[in-house]
Amino acid sequence: MSEGLARNCRTFATLLLLLGSCCLAEPLPSAKHSGRGEHIDFDIPALGLPQALDVYSEVTGVAVLVDQQLTVGRRSAAVSGRFSARAGLRLLLSGTGLMAVFTREDAFTLRRAEVSRPTERDGPQPVIDRRRVSGGYAGVVQAALEDALCRSQTTRPGNYRVAFQLWIGPQGRVEHSHLLGSSGEARRDTALIELLRELRVPQVPPSSLPQPITVLILPEREGSGVHCQRFEGTR
């Protein structure tokens, strides 16, 4: 082998090693689902995020290019049903505190979640119902969470502890969330992720509010401050 050819081979090998440190998955050559509007049948259970991204890439043919350190210790949400590739990805990333950024139609990377900026298309801003909550924005968020958590026996506070982070967008909608640990029951974790994905806070967050907001739900015996009884008979 000539010296020039050997040098080129070494360069190629180094490039492969560098790519191996940041690419979790690449599209299968036969995959045909990367089109934005095409719907795909998903059946991906909640998994460690690196494994879930591998499965997602195999199903959709979309390449995942991400620093592996960003995914360590994070779990995906389950995705079951028929969705577009991008909608399926949003569901999969629910509760991870990460967001996808597409670098091209069939490839994306991940970064830590950020909230969107308000635009003229967003329309009127929601307002607080002061008859129901007071005490600043923390009280608004707490009231919205209490109402949502108390709607289901699965998420009803009282006998579990869990911490999570919320990124609240300019319309008061929770755009991202991150469970900081398990509540002790996988079914409840899934329910919490789904609940947070749909949560809306009836007031826009102040521009000075540091995000994410960290919330800790404590067992009743430790003083969680959540009183579901006040919502009973009001729905």
Summary of the structure (lengths in Angstrom):
residues: 235
radius of gyration: 21.4
end to end distance: 78.9
largest distance: 83.5
contacts: 662
relative contact order: 0.13
helix: 33%
strand: 23%
